[in-house]
Amino acid sequence: MSTYTLLGADGRPYPSAVPGRLGGHRRNQTYGRLDCPAALRAIARGGYVAQRVFFADEATAITAGYRPCAVCLPGAYQAWKQQQDARGQAR
């Protein structure tokens, strides 16, 4: 049986029998689909793999402090961006 390492809502890795549904980049704090064109290009260049993390679902990624990818999740990214802009105006 394979074991996968996923990131939890607390940002800590944990073992899982089920692979993650979303991938992320630790340094950029972004998450997206596993077939994201931007992530696949970065992986092909070799500079992305060391910072790659995986999440069970979107709620976990958000709770861990990651934002949606603008390339593969444009709707979720726009909603996140509007929320960030609203927070900035409220200050």
C-alpha positions in Angstrom: 0.0 0.0 0.0 1.4 3.4 -1.0 1.6 6.2 1.5 1.3 9.9 0.4 2.4 12.9 2.3 -0.2 15.7 2.4 -0.2 19.1 4.1 -2.8 19.6 6.8 -4.8 22.7 7.7 -2.1 23.5 10.3 0.6 23.5 7.6 2.2 20.2 8.9 2.7 17.1 6.7 0.8 13.9 7.5 0.7 10.5 5.9 -2.3 9.5 3.9 -3.4 6.4 2.1 -5.2 8.6 -0.5 -3.2 10.9 -2.8 -3.8 14.6 -2.7 -6.3 16.2 -5.1 -4.5 19.5 -5.3 -0.9 20.5 -5.6 0.8 23.5 -4.1 4.0 25.5 -4.0 5.4 26.0 -0.5 7.4 29.2 -1.2 4.7 31.0 -3.2 1.9 29.7 -0.9 -0.3 28.8 -4.0 -2.4 25.7 -4.7 -4.0 24.4 -7.9 -5.0 21.4 -9.9 -2.5 18.6 -10.4 -2.7 19.2 -14.2 -2.1 23.0 -13.9 -0.2 24.1 -17.1 1.9 26.6 -15.1 2.9 24.0 -12.5 3.7 21.4 -15.2 6.0 23.9 -17.0 7.8 24.7 -13.8 8.2 21.0 -13.0 9.6 20.4 -16.5 12.2 23.1 -15.9 13.2 21.4 -12.6 12.8 24.3 -10.2 9.5 23.5 -8.7 9.7 19.9 -7.3 11.6 20.7 -4.1 8.8 23.1 -3.0 5.9 21.0 -4.1 3.2 20.1 -1.5 -0.2 18.3 -1.8 -3.6 18.8 -0.2 -6.6 16.6 0.2 -9.0 19.4 -0.7 -9.4 23.1 -1.3 -10.6 23.9 2.2 -7.4 22.5 3.7 -5.2 24.4 1.3 -7.0 27.7 2.2 -6.9 27.0 5.9 -3.2 26.3 5.7 -2.7 29.8 4.2 -2.4 29.0 0.5 -4.1 31.0 -2.3 -5.6 29.7 -5.5 -3.6 29.6 -8.7 -4.6 32.3 -11.2 -3.8 29.9 -14.2 -5.8 26.8 -13.4 -8.3 28.1 -10.9 -9.1 31.6 -12.3 -12.6 31.9 -10.7 -11.3 31.0 -7.2 -8.3 33.3 -7.8 -10.6 36.2 -8.7 -12.8 35.6 -5.6 -9.6 35.5 -3.4 -8.2 38.7 -5.1 -11.5 40.6 -4.5 -11.5 39.5 -0.8 -7.9 40.7 -0.5 -8.7 44.0 -2.1 -11.7 44.5 0.2 -9.5 43.8 3.2 -7.0 46.4 2.0 -9.7 49.1 1.6 -11.1 48.3 5.1 -7.8 49.2 6.7 
